[in-house]
Amino acid sequence: MDQLNPDDFPGAYDASKDTGTVVNVHAGFPNPAAERSGSPLSLDKLLIHHPSSTYFFRIRGHNWHDQGVYDGDLAIIDRAVTPRPGDLVVAWSESGEFVLSARAAEHRLNHWGTITAIIHPYGPTAGQLRSETDNEA
């Protein structure tokens, strides 16, 4: 088993230290026993920095494909994060709806929270998973 050189990926290495994960790359058949040496991966630690101000929203609509956001995706929104230029935010519109915006201030929308992560299904079953979430609503 070969390990990545942390100097080649400083951002990834810093994130792995914060989340307690170990980054390994297998050059051959993986050894399951060797994987047990690190701490388990925690999506909570990786994706949620302010638990008391973090919310999950299901995205509806097809307007954000160019940003990698698709209908049925799960957005993680942190209300404690101040948006930076280019961040996607959830805003409260004058018509009383939550909307996604990359320029909430310019459109006179009230910033509600900043999107910190998007989770979407991958692969051939992605459309099927999105259909199942439609049936749950």
Secondary structure, DSSP 8 states (H G I E B T S, - for coil): -EE--GGG-HHHHHHHHHHT---EE-SSS--HHHHTTS----HHHHH-S-GGGEEEEE--SSTTGGGT--TT-EEEEETTS---TT--EEEE-TTS-EEEES-TTTTT-EEEEEEEEEE---STTHHHHHHHHHHH-
